[in-house]
Amino acid sequence: MQEMAPELVTSAEGMEVMEQELAEKITKLDGKIRQEPKIIKGVSVRKRRRRFLKKLRHQLSNDLIPRAKKYERAENIFQGRNSYSKTDHDATFMCMKEDPMMNRELKPGYNLQIATHKQFVLDYGLFSNPTDTRTLVPFLTQFHALDFFEHIVADAGYGSEYNYTMILDRFEKQPVIPYTTYQKEQKRKFKNDPTRSQNWEYNANDDYYIDHQGVRFSFYRYSKSTDKYGFKRDFKIYRADKHQLSVKLDELAKTPGGRQRYMQVNPTWNYYKAKVKDTLSSDEGKAIYRRRKFDVEPVFGHMKRDFGIRRTHLRGQGAVENDIGLALMALNLTKFGQSISRLETNFINNLKSELRFLDRSKIIVRILLLKNQELIVNSHPQMKLNFIQSQHLPFIHHYE
């Protein structure tokens, strides 16, 4: 057979080429076998070779080639995902919030991301990635009103080095997003745990660490790693010194296998963690992050309780996006109608109280009515201006 590239050998196209070559070889062997005498001592080598080639060709045509085509079709549908639904190729299997059996059953669905301000949905997006970490940057990229906001607020599921880097450098916004272990690091148990490298003594001048046992770790070398998404991280590797202050420390500086102990530090990640800690520990940061729970969470509560939307009844990402978009638009209109109703009620109550207080003078009442009419006219553009130019933060969350 002719030589082929390794990736072509495992493809359906390459297997079909091999099948054709096997068929040609079998045809040549048939012609040579016809020329052989009818009686041959022993076993015919050509017949044995033909049986082997026919077996390979049968395996290729009936098993390997159909499976390769099936896998290639599935790979085209995957588009970088790990799974898809047979009834909806755009849906991905993921864990849902509703899990009555408590067994983390996987169901096909979409990851819905929304940005809200005062419980008004400003933008939304559907993603096939079940994790929120990889959906924040694509969602902010498509967010049309991002320039009107100064802070990006989300829960700890969005905190990562990549997201912090993109928010600060690319979008030039202030992240108010705790990282995954933020709450854990605030507890007394974590702060008093001597085995944590975050609690070790560090000498910035000579760049070395001393652990809770007294073992010194000096800087050894730099290291880089690239994840499957192409994001690069820089690390500093520290190695325990071979010669410590005592023989006992020399033994503690080694692993059970007899090698020197190592530790790695990500300076960029530590910088972002310190920055996030300062933001969330400040009075302004606490006030901003506190608003997340009563700004974005009620939106999903209204969707489930008032509109009864717990799952989509359509298939295909385009159809689901239209369905969810109409539902979110209805939520905004309902919220807007309630706001207008409250404004009218407050205005009427204030007007009645002023009329009762000033009913003795008809002239003063007329002046008051004119004054209130002017307030109504001026209030609409003022509310609209504050809403559009508001510098408050969008809240990011997900709904599965």
N, C-alpha and C positions, 0 to 999 in steps of 0.2 A: 504494500500500500504506500501511497505517497505520503510524505511527511506533512503534518498539519500543526497549526498552533495549538497549544493546550486548551485555550478557551474555545476554539472551534471544534475540538474533539468532543467536548461535553455538550455542545449545542445540537439542536435538532437538525440544523443544516449540515453540520459535519457528520452526523450519524447517517443521514441520507446519502451523503457521498460515499461513506464506507459501505453502505448497503449496495450501492451500484457497483462498486469495485468487487465486492464479494460475489455478486451475480455474474459479473464478467469472468471471474476466476472459476466459478462453478461451471459456466458454459464451456470454458477451455478444457476443464477436466473431463466433462462429458464427452467431448470429441476424442480426447486421448484414451478414455476408457473403452470407447467403441472399437478402437484399433487394437486393443489388447486381445490376446487369445482367450477363448472362453474358459479354458482350464489353466489356472495359475497355481503353482505350488505355494502354499502358505496363504497369506492375506494380501490383497492388492493394496499397495500403499496409496495409490491415487483414490481408490474408493474410500479408504479410511480418511484421507484428507478431505474428500468431498462431503462426507457425513459431518465432519467437524465444521466445515464452512457453512453447510446448510443449517446446522444448529445455531451458529452465530447469526446468520441472516434472519432466521426465524425469531430469535430473541430480539434483534434490532427492530424488525418490522412490527412485531406484535406487543413488545413491552417497552423497550428503551425509547424508541422514537415517539410513540404516543405520550409517554410520561414526560419526555423532554419538552414537547410542545405544550403540554398542560402546565408545566412549571414556568415556561417562558410567558405564557398568557397570564399566569398568576403574578409573575414578577412585574409585568407591565401594569397590572392593576394595583400592586402594592404601592408603587411610587414612594419608596423609602419607608413604608410602614412595616410592621411585623404581622399584621393580620388585616382581614377585610371580611365583610359579610357577603354571602352568596346572593342574598336578595337585594342588597344595596352595596355596591362596590365602593362607594365613597365613605361608608360608615366603618369605624374601627372598633374592635372589641376592647372594652375598658370597664373598670369597676365603677358602678353607679353609687349615688348617695343612698338610694333606696335599696337596702339589702336585708330583707326580712329574715332570711335564713342565716345571716351572719357568716357566710362562707366565701365572701369576696367573689361571687359569681360574675363572670364576664359577660357583658351584653353589648351588642353593636350600638354605637351611638356617636355623638359629636361633642366636642368640647366647646361650649359657648362662652365667649368672653364679651363683657360689656364694660363700658365706661360711663359713669354716672356723675351727676352734680345736682345736689339737693333732690335726689331720687328721680331725676329726669335722665333718661338714657340718652347719651350723646352719640354713641357709636357701638357697634357690636360686630362680632366676627365668629365664624364657625371654623374649628380646626380639628384635624384628625389626630393630633398628638394628645394623648391622655394626660400628660404632665403639663402643669402650668408654666414650668420654668422655660420651656422652649416656645411658648406661645406669646410671651409678653412683647418681645421685640417686633415680630411680624404684626402684632395687633397695633402697637404704637406707630408703626410705619404707615399703616392704612388709616390711622385716626386723623380725620380731616381738621379737627379743632384743637390739635395739640398745642399750637402756638399761643393759645389763649390762657394756658395754664402754666403754673410755675412748679408745682409739685406733682409727683407720681406716687400714689398711695396704693398699696396692695398688701395682702397677707404674706406670711412667711413662705408660702409655697412658691413665690416668685423670686425670692432672694437667692442670687447666685452671682459669682464673679463676672460672668458674661453679661448679665442683665445690668449690673451696676456700671460696668464699663460702657455699655451702649447708652445708658440713660445719661451719664455724666459727659461723655465725650461726643457722642453723635447727636443726641437729642438736646443736650445742654439743659437738662432739668434736674431738679433736686429729688432724689429718691427717698421716700419715707416708707421703706420696705424692710422689715426685719428679716434676717436670715433664719435658716431652719433651726439652729441651736440657740437662738437669741434668748428665748425664755428659759431654757435650761441653764445657760451661763449666768443668768441673774440670780439663781438660787444659791443659798449658802453652802449646800452640799458640794456644788461644783467649784465654788470659789475656794473652799477649804480642802479640796482633793489634791494631795501633793503629787499624785501620779500624772496629772494633766500637765502637758508641756506648756500650756498657757500660764500656769502658776509657777513655772521654774524661774530661777534667778537668771537674769540676762545682763551681760556686760556689753554695752553698745560700743565702747571704745575698742576693745579687743575682739569683739564679735564672737562670744562663746556663751554657752548655757551651762548651768549647774543644776542637776536634777535633785530630787528630794533626798537621794542617798549620798549626795556629794560628788557624783561622777561628773566630770567636765566634758562637754561636747564642744569641740572647736570646729570652725568653718572648714569644710573639706573641698567642696566644688559646687558649681552651678549645674542645674539640670532643667530640661524642658520636656514637656509632655503635650501631646495633641490628642484631643478626644475625637470621637467618631464624627462629630459635627465640624471639625476643623479648627476649633478654638484652641489656642496655644496658651499654656501656663508656664510660668517661670518659678523654679524652686531653688532653695538653698539647702544643700545637704550638709549636715553636721555629723561628725564622727567622734566617738568617744576616744579620748587620748589614750595611747598605749601605756604611757607612764603617768599614773595618777600620784596622789600624795601619799598613798599607802598601798601595801600589798592587797589588802582587802578591797580597796577601790579598784585595783587592777582587775580583780576577779569580777567585780560588779560591772565593769565596763565591757564585759564580754557576754555573748549570748550563750545559751546552753550548749550550742555546737562549737564553741570556742572562738567565734569570730567577734570582731569589734562591733559594738552597737552603733546604729545609725538613727538619725531623725531628720525629717525634712520640714521646711518652713516655706510657706507661700507668702512673701512680703506684700504682694499686691492684694491678696485676699485679706490679710491682716489689716492693711490700710483701710480697705472698704468696710470691714467689720468695725473698726474703731470709729470711722466716720458715721456709720449708721447708729452706733451706740450713742455718740454725741447728739445726733439729731433726735433720736427717740427719747433721750433722757432730758432734753431741754423742755421748757414749758410750752414753747410754740410747737415743737414736735409732738408732745403728748396730746395737745389740743387737736392738732391736725389728724393724728392717727386715731384718736378717739372717735372722730366723726365717721370713720369707715363703717363701723358696725351698724349705725342707724342711717347710713346713706345708701349703701349698695345692697345690704342684706334684705331690707324690706321689698326691694324690687322683685327678687325671686319669690319672696313670700306672697306678694300680690299675684304673681304669675300662677303660682300653684293653688292658692286659696280662692282668689276672686275670679280668675279666668280659667282655672282648672287645667292649666297646661303643665303636665308632668312629663309628657313625651310627645314626640312629633308623629303624625300619622302619614307623613309623606316619605318618599324615598328619593335619594339623589340630593347632593349638597345644594344645588341651585334651588330646588323646590323647598328644601328645609329652610334655607336662608330667607326666601320670600315669606314662608309661613311664620318664622320667628320675627322677621322684620315687621309684619303686620301686627303681631301680638304686642311687640314693644312699642309700636306707634300708638296702639290703642291704650297702652299703659300711660304713655305720655299725655295723650288727650284726656284721659280720665283724671290724671293728676292736675293737669292744667284747669280742667273744669272745676275741680274741688277748690283750687286756689282762687279762681274767680268768684265762686260761691261764697267763700269765706270773706273775701274783700267786700262783696256787696252786703253781706250780713253785718259786718263791722261798720260799714259806712252808714247803713240805715239806722243801726242802733245809736251811733254817735249823733246822727242827724236828729233823731227823735229826742234824745236827751237835751240837745242844744235848743230844740224848738220848745220843749217844756220849760226850759230855764228862761227863755227869752220871749215867751208868748205875750208878754205885756206890751211889747212895742212892735207894731207891724213893719215899721221902717227898718228896724234892726234885723227882723226876720228876713226881709227881702235882701238885705245886704249879705246876710249869712248864706242864703241860697245861691246868690251869685258867686260868693267865695267858694262854696262847695263845688259848684259846676266847674269852676276854673281848676280846682284840684283834680277833678275827674279827668279833664282833658289833658292835663300835664302829667298825670300819673302813668299813663300807658307808655309813652316813649321813655320815661324814666325807668320803668321796670324793664323794658326791653333792653335799654342801654346797659343797665347793671347786669343783666343776664348774659348778654353777648360778650361784654368786655370784662367779665369777672375773672380775676386772677386766682380764684380758688382752685383746688386740686380735683383731678378726676380720680375716681375710685375704680380699680380693676378687680374683677372677681370672675369666677367661672361657674357654669351650671352644666351638669352632665345629664 
